[in-house]
Amino acid sequence: MELTIQKPPLSPHSFARIRFQDCDPFGHLNNARYMDYFLEARSEHLRETGNFDFYEYGIQSGRSWVVNKVETQYLEPVKQNDIVKIVTRLTKLTQGTISNEYLLMDKDGSRLKALLWADFTYIDLNRGRPVRHEPEMMSFLGNFLYDELGLEETSFESRVKQLRKQITEGKYSQG
């Protein structure tokens, strides 16, 4: 798999319909299923914008990423059959880790329903041990790094408030 790309979108989005089997008896998206929607959206975004497939890369390279920390804020119920907008982005890159931010909004992008931050460790799949990103991978991932002033110093709680304000002001309602 060739790891080259020309200026990908740093904050891609897609839409998903909430499936019956992912909901609790109240018809709300089960809290354990949010991460499935987020990870699937990120995987699809990288296939579309970077011609990168996590599964294929793991098979070819023997390396991939595993989740080591997750923070989630559920803000409004998401219901069965709702169409939601999911925004994903890479917010931090180190020699052995990546961090992603995931926003789940209503279809119009006018209401934030949930926010998730996830940290991943890069590992050797055969040994199950952390490894450093290869220079080529660091360069490739660097193309996707979302750089918003002050984001690195922002707490999760502050970020939730900041994004709710931005969404209310219409920042995510286009597209």
SULNORVEN-V55515 format. One record per helix or strand of 3 or more residues. SS is the DSSP state (a for helix, b for strand). FROM is the first residue (numbers start at 1). TO is the last residue. Records with the same first field share a line. If there is no record, write none. Layout:
SS: FROM-TO ; FROM-TO
This chain:
b: 13-17 ; 63-74 ; 83-93 ; 97-106 ; 112-124
a: 20-22 ; 31-50 ; 54-61 ; 135-142 ; 151-153 ; 156-168
